Amino acid sequence: MNTSNINLELQEILKNYDDVIFDTCAILSSGFIPLLKRNALKVEQMHKHLLLHSAVINELIRISRTPENDKYELSKETLYILKALEMKKIFKYIGNNRNLKLADQQFLEFVINNRSQNKILVITLDNDLINDILMENELESYSGNTITVMKITDDGFLNEVNSMPKNRRAESHGKVDYLKMFNLDNTNTDNN
């Protein structure tokens, strides 16, 4: 994965995007609170909203109810922080909180459905989600705005991810046995 080494402030780049959305791992990262401490007032002054998908909130609630999870205490505190910042209109909740689909799936649906109208910035640390989102930019059959993905650093700065990681599952090594792929026996194959 190719991530830039340029530390960006959220307030500097916010004006370039219609939607800025955080996923669960970014919110639970050590850089989330420092990022907000430096940028929350500016976000409020700009009258912009940072987006939180209801699937992320549901995931935080689930973690906050699981004492054996190592993010248990952090998720409880984060929910209080997010509620306070929502009251100041810094965060805006989107999505259906009763949707039972996985958080990443709902997150991707939002990005796919909105990229044709909006310039979207996704802030995440989830490499699988990064890969899936950046693959959306490569689709020939679906036009729309390029989706930008950034990682949050431990210090609360943002670094742009500007290339997809290799999809190891797509790599091929040697000759593929297509009959075996379909659980077919290859001992009796005539070309008649």
Salt bridges, closest charged atoms under 4 A:
GLU9 OE2 - ARG38 NE 2.59
GLU44 OE2 - LYS88 NZ 3.13
GLU59 OE2 - ARG62 NH2 3.67
GLU73 OE2 - LYS76 NZ 3.86
GLU86 OE1 - LYS83 NZ 3.11
GLU109 OE2 - LYS101 NZ 2.90
GLU171 OE1 - HIS173 NE2 3.70
